[in-house]
């Protein structure tokens, strides 16, 4: 087989028919069309991680008669590389040349990998060439699964695990943006070798780098569920399960608790087994996983040995009762209710979790069953399930109580025949008012806010604002729900609802002065909603609401409000641009210092119209997002962007999105890579803190603290990052150097390392 045909086959695997041979002419018009399509294919397949091995068609067969009995290996390598390099000229015409070239480099790696595996006598050279080409792919796309997977296979096949681990360590140091993924893969390799302590250390390192990483969490979970090795980072299994649940990985939480239950049962620690069972059932119910067969299978596995002891019999009954509750189609089984109400005392899970009892599990199941019945339009059954919660949830789960009250109100509002005279809805509203009054007496800010939110949503959704009664009630409740007196809150939907209510009040007013006042309040609420969307990194939602309001109400805004609204539009446009891979700075169309000067001027101007802290956080987010897209060969520019991003939040007291934690971690990883001795900086930490959104973050010695409202978390940022940030900025300002800066720590301060 001719080499040109071989490469065409490999290229066609993911590039499409860019070439069909060296001497086949291609018209310019057709070439552009083919390259454009080829680029699209690469983008799709790389994004999906589908670029990978084939089954032999791409192998360079050096035993082919055309090469003779003793082929000149160096000559064949030269010919293959020359052919690939020639075809890179086609990539220059592609819409995304870098991606096209990455595809060709992948082809080179694949060809030399196959040659290495098939030609033992010439393995070393082919391994070196394959590694070189895969490295080029990873330089452009560090998270490309195909190149990384093939590189791992190559090392495994030729050199074994130790070489693969060394390569992954090298990649982790070289590409800090993908460091967590590489650390997890190293842990996986150690786990394959049954080196559990080493595997655990890598998983822990990855988790501390990014506690939101599903891969890092999964590695720690698998150590426990598959091997029985406790690999949690200083916490109990339950606390780690709570963290998994909190960051939206309930499947891991379920696996951990089920395993803990089984291990405790096997060791005849029935108290712990029962507690784990209650928590496990709570996770199932909280996620609507109402499969009684799953519980029955577990029960059968635990009780294989026949007659259990008295303590074990108690657990067996609990599992039996749980199955029975899961199988209830219509509520009213008093025995189940009594059992789950009196079965055991409340269990304290961790400082991050609420107190959970068997009754909490029962109520969660009732809520999920009610939701299921509602979707099936079995409204009587939905009502019956939810009524049990309204009768009993307070004291067990206050959030579930308010959630269910909203669900029931939606049922009555959407289907009036279920409450033709409005008496049922009025009863719910009266009960919520009573609970709210009680919360005010106890000065419980969280419950007060929840009650205002629930009542506001009920009135908002009523949709029959006759004579303004419902609108005024909705305004009263919603305006208090977003009030700063109950602590900071980030809730764009709530504020948009408030804006809608004010606009409706405007239509009901004949007094022009009051009507104008309502419109101004509406614009204020809508603007606050847009800010919340931006705080949560929901750029599309922010843009959609801004566009809608511009089209409908721009003429209604006064001068000051109009200026603020235009400024918000500028923030949305700028942040969208920062997240765009085709940003002008990423395309090398503007010098970095000129760009940062423009950005700082824009931030100063916007800070004169919008709240200063809001603008600082937005510019921190935008500069971080732009820096994270910088390629490795533009490290100095990335450092400057990150240093400027970090300086934006020096005085900020509140961050609102969990992605802000990841941004700070990326900045930490990138700047730390410039320190002469790796590991000098303390790890960025995240600690759970109950109800943090209603109290200020607590700083620790050596750290600046920021709270994340949406997760009730705090980010602790090492002070060293700020020292490092200042050192970098001062150095660049003084020297305007284009060389990558290296830093050293001297007398507790970060200094620029002088070059000889």
Secondary structure, DSSP 8 states (H G I E B T S, - for coil): --HHHHHHHHHHHHT-SS-S-TT----HHHHHHHHHHHHHHHHHHHHHT-----SSTT---TTSGGG-SS--HHHHHHHHHHHHHHHHHHHTTSTTHHHHHHHHHHHHHHHHHHHHHH-GGGHHHHHHHHHHHHHHHHHH-TT-HHHHHHHHHHHHHHT-HHHHHHHHHHHHHH-GGGHHHHHHHHHHHHHHTT-HHHHHHHHHHHHHH-TT-HHHHHHHHHHHHHH-----SSS-HHHHHHHHHHTT-HHHHHHHHHHHHHHHHHTT-HHHHHHHHHHHHHHHHHTT---HHHHHHHHHHHTTTSS--HHHHHHHHHHHHHHHHHT-SSS--HHHHHHHHHSS--EE--TTS-EE-HHHHHHHHHHHHHHHHHHTT-HHHHHHHHHHHHHH-TTT-HHHHHHHHHHHHHHHHH-GGGGTTSHHHHHHHHHHHHHHHHHHHHT-HHHHHHHHHHHHHHHHHH---GGGHHHHHHHHHHHHHT-GGG-----HHHHHHHHHHHHHHHHH---HHHHHHHHHHHHHHHHHHHHHHHHTT-HHHHHHHHHHHHHHHGGG--HHHHHHHHHHHHHHHHHHHHT-TT-TTTTT-S-HHHHHHHHHHHHHHHHTTS-HHHHHHHHHHHHHHHHHT--GGGHHHHHHHHHHHHHHTSS--EE--HHHHHHHHHHHHHHHTTBSSTT-S---EEEE-TTGGGS-----TTEEEEEEGGGTEEEEEEHHHHHHHHHHHHHHHHH---S---EEEETTEEEE----
